[in-house]
């Protein structure tokens, strides 16, 4: 039998307990959150720790600090330029003009059309003249169908290479026939990997609903993409409502807050992140910052 000195045993116990304590310490995590008034659709100018509840795998986390979001926010704006989108083009251009004006210095922003295939109309920039020139290139392409799933796939891949804690994809959909050659799961997987939030403004006028497999996949991408990334969705029934809807999205993006919360140390990262408003009548949206170690 081996006899150990009492002081050695006590020292080992102290070291062991210290290790357990260190392992239980919380790790700070970052999320970008916006708070929207349900009645008006407009984002709030202020946000405090008491305004929101953050849960991971349905477990509530402690909110430590809230500050206005700063730093670059690359935004890929995807617009329907397919043949059947032609009647909406004047209102789409007005909506884009209002959107870029509401963004102000937030960006950089890229404008991408998705008639037949995704086509860059203006590369990432904060220059108003360049964005205005891009709007001038928005027109319906004869004989083409929409390829929004491919556009999300490619835009997410591009955003994944850009630095920064946050990014966004804004889709302006005229709900025209979808002709992408990829399954929605590929676009959704790349979207999640990019860390970008998905925001959708969809024109769902009466008689425009489509029920083929591609349309179902597109709608599934929209629904799951918005929910899983912490984005937003607005459905309008007339193209004249597009400018207001896009302006509301711009306000969500320009009124983000950097939220620091605590997560206990764990070997396995959580599967889900959820943020909700603590006050009825408000809607919280957002997701975790990009590039954080698990």
N, C-alpha and C positions, 0 to 999 in steps of 0.2 A: 504494500500500500504506500502511495506517495503522499507525504504530508506537506501542505503548502502553508507558509507563514500567513497569519491572519491579515497583516497589512497588505499583502499581495492580493489576497482574495477580495478585500474591500476595494482596492484600487481597480481591479478588473470589473467589479460591479458598477463602480462609478463611471468608468469608461463606457461600459455597455449601456447604462441608462442615458448617458450623454449622447451616445450614438442614436438611441431611439428618439430622444428629444429633437435632435437635429433632423432626423428623417421625417418627423411629423411637422416640421415647420412649413408654413405656407409659401407658395411661390407666387409672385406677382404676375398677372396676365393683363393683356391690353385688348380692349374691344373698341370699335367705333360705333356710336349709337346716335340715332336721331329720334326726336319725340314729335309726333304729329297730332294735331287736333282732329278728332274724328269728324266733327261737324263741318269744318272748313277745308280739310285736306292739307292745311298749311303746317309747316314745321315750326316748332317752338324756338324762341330765341335763347331760352335758358334751360338748363338741365342740372339737377342735383342728384346726389346719391340716393336721396329719399324718393325720387321720382320713378325709379326703375327697380326691377327685380331680375337678377341674372341667375340662371340655373344651368348646370351642366349635368347631363344624365339625370335630370329632374331634382338635383340637389342644389339648394340655394347657396350662392357664393356671396361673400362679403364685398361690397363695393367700397374701395379705399379712397379713390380720388377721381374727380371729374374736372376736365379742363377743355376749353374750345379746341377743336382739331386744327392743326396747322400742318404745313408741309404739302408736298405734291399729292394730287389725287388724279392719276391718269384715268380718263373716261373714254371708252369706245362707244360711239353712238351709231347704232345700226338702223338703217332706214330702208323700207320696202321700195324698191325701184322696179318691180316686176310690171308686166304689161297691164294687168288688171288694177294696179294701183294708180293708173293715170288720173282718174277723176279726183283723187285726193291730193295730188301733188301740190296745187297752190296752197292748200291748208297745211300740208306738211312743211313747206318752205316757211310759212308764217310761224309754225310751231317751233321749228329749228331756230329761227331768228329770235323768238322770245326766249327759248331755252338758253342759247349762248349769251344773251344779254343778262339773264338772271344769274348765270354762273359767275359772271364777272371775271375775277382773276383765278378762279378755281380751275384746275386742270393739271396737265395739258389734255387737250381733247382731240380725238380723231373722228372723222366722219366716214362711214363705210356704207355703201349701197349693196343690197343683196338681191338684185334682179339677175337671174341666170347663175351668177357666181359672185361671191363677195369681192367688191372692188373698192379700193381706197380712194375716196374723193378728196379728202384732206388728211394728211398725216398729223401726228400729235403736235399740237401747237397751242399757244395762248394768244396768238395774234388775231385780233378781230377781222382784219382784212382777209387773212387766209381762210378763216372760218366762213366769212361771207362768200368768198369765191367758191368754197365747197358747196354751200347751199345752192349757188348758181349751177352746179353740176348735177343737182338732183332732178332727174326726170325719169319717166317710165320708159323702159327699154322694150321695144316691140318684140313680140314673140317669146317673151321670157316668163318664167315662173319664179316664185320666191324661194330663196335658199337660206332661210334664217338659221336653221340648225347648223349648217356649214359656217355661216357667219359667226355664230357664237363660238363654235369650235376654234376657228382661226383667231378671232379677237382674244379669246381666253389664252391661247398659246402665246400671242404677242404680249399680253399684259404680264404673263408669268415671267418674262425676261426683264421687266422694268422694275427698278428698285422702289422701295417705299413700303409703308405699313398698310396702305389701303389702295384700292382700285375699284372701278365700277364698269359695268356694261349696261347701256341703256338701249332697249329695243323699241322701235316705233313700228308697230305691225298693222298693216291694213287688212289682215286676215284673208289674204289672197291664196290661191292654190300653192301648196308647199311642194317643192321638187328637189329637196336635198337628197344626196346619195349616201348619207350616213345615218346610222341609228341614233336616236336621241340620247341613248346612254353614253355614247362617245362624247357628245357635246357636254353632257351633264358632268361626266367625270373630269374632263379638262377644265370646265368652269370651276368645279370645286377645288381642283389642284391649283388653279391660278390665284385663289384667295379673293377674287373679285366678287362684289355683290351684283346681283342681277335685278334690274328695274325694267318693267314692261309697261308700255302704254299700248293698248290694243283697241283697234276700231272693230266693234262687233255690231255693225248695223243689222237691222232685221233683214232676213233673207240672205245674209252673207255667210252664215254658218256652213262649214264643210265637215264631212264626216268620214272621209277616207282615212287610210292608215297613216299617211304622212301628216294629215291635219291633226289626228289624235296624238301622234308623237310630238309634234310642235307644241300642242297645248300642254302635254305632260311635261315637256322641257320647261315651259314657262312656269307652270304650277310648282314643280319640284325645285326648279332653279331658284325661284324667288324665295320659297320657304327655307331651303337648305342653306342659302347664302345670306339670309337676313335682308333681302331686298324688298321692293314694293311693287304692287301691280295696280294699274288703273285701267278700267274698261270704259270706253266711251261709245255712244251710239251714233254720233255724227262727227264728221271730220272737222267741223267748225269748233269742236270742243278740244281738239288736240293742243292748241297753244296753251290753254289753261292747265291741262293735264301735265304737259311737259314742264311748265313753269313750276308746278307743285313738286315734280321730281327734282328740278334744279334746286329748289329751296331745301329739300331733304338732304341733298348732297352738300350744300353750302352751310348747313346748320348741323353738322356732325360734331360730336363731342368725343374726346379721347377718355375712355373710362378704364381705370386700373382697378382690377379686382383680385381677390386672393383665392388660390386653389391649393389644397393640401398636396404635399408631395405624394406621388403615386407612380408605380411602375407602368401602369396602363393608362394612357390618356383617355379622356371622356369621348364618347361617340357623338354626343349632341350638345349644342349650345342654344340657349333660348333666352331672349330678353323680353320682358313684358312691362307695361306701364303700371305703376302702383296706384294710379288715379283713374277712375272710370271716365270715359270720354276722350282718353288719350291713347295713342298707339305708338309703341316703341318698335323700332326696327334697327337692324345692324348685325354685325358679325365680328369675329375675332380678327385681330390685326394679322397681317401676313408676316411670314418669316420668323415666327416665334418658335423657339425650341419646345418640344413637347415635355 
